Each structure stands twice: as structure tokens, then as C-alpha cells.
């Protein structure tokens, strides 16, 4: 009987731990910024550039699944979608590349990359990142860009490049470069017991 209780107790602890792990692993940068009372947080500019190359053929073919670009600072950066559509103003065909940013929360402290900047007054804002794209000859491409929060597939933030299809087709290969992301450093505050 005693062994049965220990087994049930051990199984219950395992299930609770597993559920807690699953809940926390899906929380990223927004969890940290929405709980500033629980964390010591600092943000600084991430100095490294994130680069990746794609052929024009790969871009035109689209994606079936996200394409991993890199994993840095507990953050996955993936090409998550390629959209071809007609621009409603110019009536030209355009291609949009969407890059998703998915950070992983670690239970007590860690780092992650984000578009979010913590201000001195403890408010937070989305900071601008610098996007570049270079054709096969190293010439800068002409494109529009944007960024935002939340994107399907669990991505907390995203960045977008928008090319006129004609511009994109002018080169066989493109080098994409993202700089100016924020490095978020966090540590859970020690909870002090009350009387």
C-alpha cells in the first residue's frame, strides 16, 4: 500500500512538473514584459547582424513549412511565410517575406532576442530594426518593410520585407540582413516571504 502511495505521489509530481514546463516553455518575451514586477530586466542593442541567402527561385517557389534561419540567445528566427499578391495601390505584383521571432522563456534567468525595448520608465516599445537586402552583385535592393507583435505558429514577433516582383526577379540570389534587434536579459526576482 505504501509503495502505491509513493508511486501515485511521484506520478502526480511528474505531471505537475511536466505541465509547468509545457506552460512556461511556450512563454516568450511578452511574458517577461507583461510581468516586470517579477523580473529584473535590461535591454540593449544586439550587436550581431543576422544574415541569410535565398535564391529568387526559392522565394518564388514559396514555403510549405517555416525555414530556420538561426537560433541565438534562446530565440528561433525563421522565415515563416512568403506571400505573392497584387499591391492594391500600384496594381503591381509583390512578394512579402515574413520572418518570425520565437523566444523561449527559461524559468529563472536568461536572454532572448526581441523587437521590444525596455524604456527608463519601465514601459516598453517596439524598436525599429534595420533591414537590408542585397542582390547577387552586392547592390542594395529596393523594398518596403514592417514589423509587429504576434504571428501565427507561436511567433511572438515578426519582421516583413515587401518587394515588387519585378525588383525581386532582377537578381538570381538575395542576401538578407537584419540588425538592431534587442537583447533582453532577465532574471526572476527573489520573492520575499511576508509575516
DAFEN-V642489 format. One record per run of one state. SS is the DSSP state (helix for helix, strand for strand, loop for the rest). FROM is the first residue (numbers start at 1). LEN is the number of residues. If there is no record, write none. Layout:
ss->{SS | SS}
from->{FROM | FROM}
len->{LEN | LEN}
This chain:
ss->{loop | helix | loop | helix | loop | strand | loop | strand | helix | loop | strand | loop | strand | loop | strand | loop | strand | loop | strand | loop | strand | loop | strand | loop | strand | loop | strand | loop | strand | helix | loop | strand | loop | strand | loop}
from->{1 | 2 | 26 | 29 | 34 | 39 | 46 | 50 | 56 | 62 | 67 | 73 | 75 | 87 | 93 | 104 | 109 | 115 | 116 | 119 | 124 | 127 | 130 | 135 | 140 | 141 | 144 | 152 | 155 | 165 | 170 | 173 | 180 | 182 | 189}
len->{1 | 24 | 3 | 5 | 5 | 7 | 4 | 6 | 6 | 5 | 6 | 2 | 12 | 6 | 11 | 5 | 6 | 1 | 3 | 5 | 3 | 3 | 5 | 5 | 1 | 3 | 8 | 3 | 10 | 5 | 3 | 7 | 2 | 7 | 7}
